[in-house]
Structures are given as structure tokens and as C-alpha cells.
């Protein structure tokens, strides 16, 4: 099993960078049956920030929609791997 920290997943967003290429090469070097996991703190942190700010009235509906859209895109990104 390979467990990726959210810092590692950031490298995957930039596949043309040196760190992105190394990360992708490392993941591709594993066996097809190897499980790849991602720590949940990134998504939970984004969700918690949005919920907390919304309770305090700090973000309007449009910014909240944008924030949750970014969270959805994060999960879509993870599905690719």
C-alpha cells in the first residue's frame, strides 16, 4: 500500500514538474494490485473551513458554491488515480 500525504498529491497536479514526474514514476513502478490511498485531511480541512466561515457569516453563498466546487474537483482529481 502507498499512502500519500496531501503534499504529495499536490505534486500530481503538476506532472511536468520534476517532483510531479518522480511521483508519477513511483506510482507507476508499483504493481497493478497495489493500493494507493490519500490522507483525508485535505478534503476535510476545506469542508471545515467552509462550514466554519459560513456559520460565522464570513462567506456569501457564491463563495460557498465556489469553495464546494473546488472540493468536488479535488475528489474528481483523486478518482483519476
Contact map, one row per residue, 1 for C-alpha under 8 A:
111000000000000000000000000000000111100000000000000000000000000000000000000000000
111100000000000000000000000000000111100000000000000000000000000000000000000000000
111110000000000000000000000000000001111000000000000000000000000000000000000000000
011111111000000000000000000000000001111000000000000000000000000000000000000000000
001111111000000000000000000000000000011000000000000000000000000000000000000000000
000111111100000000000000000000000000011011000000000000000000000000000000000000000
000111111110000000000000000000000000000000000000000000000000000000000000000000000
000111111111000000000010000000000000000000000000000000000000000000000000000000000
000111111111100000000000000000000000010000000000000000000000000000000000000000000
000001111111110000000000000000000000000000000000000000000000000000000000000000000
000000111111111010110010000000000000000000000000000000000000000000000000000000000
000000011111111000011011000000000000000000000000000000000000000000000000000000000
000000001111111000010000000000000000000000000000000000000000000000000000000000000
000000000111111110010000000000000000000000000000000000000000000000000000000000000
000000000011111111111001000000000000000000000000000000000000000000000000000000000
000000000000011111011000000000000000000000000000000000000000000000000000000000000
000000000010011111111000000000000000000000000000000000000000000000000000000000000
000000000000001111111100000000000000000000000000000000000000000000000000000000000
000000000010001011111110000000000000000000000000000000000000000000000000000000000
000000000011111111111111000000000000000000000000000000000000000000000000000000000
000000000001001111111111100000000000000000000000000000000000000000000000000000000
000000000000000001111111110000000000000000000000000000000000000000000000000000000
000000010011000000111111111000000000000000000000000000000000000000000000000000000
000000000001001000011111111100000000000000000000000000000000000000000000000000000
000000000000000000001111111110000000000000000000000000000000000000000000000000000
000000000000000000000111111111000000000000000000000000000000000000000000000000000
000000000000000000000011111111000000000000000000000000000000000000000000000000000
000000000000000000000001111111100000000000000000000000000000000000000000000000000
000000000000000000000000111111100000000000000000000000000000000000000000000000000
000000000000000000000000011111110100000000000000000000000000000000000000000000000
000000000000000000000000000111111100000000000000000000000000000000000000000000000
000000000000000000000000000001111100000000000000000000000000000000000000000000000
000000000000000000000000000000111110000000000000000000000000000000000000000000000
110000000000000000000000000001111111000000000000000000000000000000000000000000000
110000000000000000000000000000001111100000000000000000000000000000000000000000000
111100000000000000000000000000000111110000000000000000000000000000000000000000001
111100000000000000000000000000000011111000000000000000000000000000000000000000000
001111001000000000000000000000000001111100000000000000000000000000000000000000000
001111000000000000000000000000000000111111000000000000000000000000000000000000000
000000000000000000000000000000000000011111110000000000000000000000000000000000000
000001000000000000000000000000000000001111111000000000000000000000000000000000000
000001000000000000000000000000000000001111111100000000000000000000000000000000000
000000000000000000000000000000000000000111111110000000000000000000000010010000000
000000000000000000000000000000000000000111111111000000000000000000000000000000000
000000000000000000000000000000000000000011111111100000000000000000000000000000000
000000000000000000000000000000000000000001111111110000000000000000100010000000000
000000000000000000000000000000000000000000111111111000000000000000010010000000000
000000000000000000000000000000000000000000011111111100000000000000000000000000000
000000000000000000000000000000000000000000001111111110000000000000000000000000000
000000000000000000000000000000000000000000000111111111000010000100110000000000000
000000000000000000000000000000000000000000000011111111100000000000000000000000000
000000000000000000000000000000000000000000000001111111110000000000000000000000000
000000000000000000000000000000000000000000000000111111111110000000000000000000000
000000000000000000000000000000000000000000000000011111111111000100000000000000000
000000000000000000000000000000000000000000000000001111111100000000000000000000000
000000000000000000000000000000000000000000000000000111111100000000000000000000000
000000000000000000000000000000000000000000000000000011111111000000000000000000000
000000000000000000000000000000000000000000000000000011111111000000000000000000000
000000000000000000000000000000000000000000000000010011001111101100000000000000000
000000000000000000000000000000000000000000000000000001001111111100000000000000000
000000000000000000000000000000000000000000000000000000000011111110000000000000000
000000000000000000000000000000000000000000000000000000000001111111000000000000000
000000000000000000000000000000000000000000000000000000000011111111100000000000000
000000000000000000000000000000000000000000000000010001000011111111110000000000000
000000000000000000000000000000000000000000000000000000000000111111111000000000000
000000000000000000000000000000000000000000000000000000000000011111111100000000000
000000000000000000000000000000000000000000000100010000000000001111111110000000000
000000000000000000000000000000000000000000000010010000000000000111111111000000000
000000000000000000000000000000000000000000000000000000000000000011111111100000000
000000000000000000000000000000000000000000000000000000000000000001111111110000000
000000000000000000000000000000000000000000100110000000000000000000111111111000000
000000000000000000000000000000000000000000000000000000000000000000011111111100000
000000000000000000000000000000000000000000000000000000000000000000001111111110000
000000000000000000000000000000000000000000100000000000000000000000000111111111000
000000000000000000000000000000000000000000000000000000000000000000000011111111100
000000000000000000000000000000000000000000000000000000000000000000000001111111110
000000000000000000000000000000000000000000000000000000000000000000000000111111111
000000000000000000000000000000000000000000000000000000000000000000000000011111111
000000000000000000000000000000000000000000000000000000000000000000000000001111111
000000000000000000000000000000000000000000000000000000000000000000000000000111111
000000000000000000000000000000000001000000000000000000000000000000000000000011111
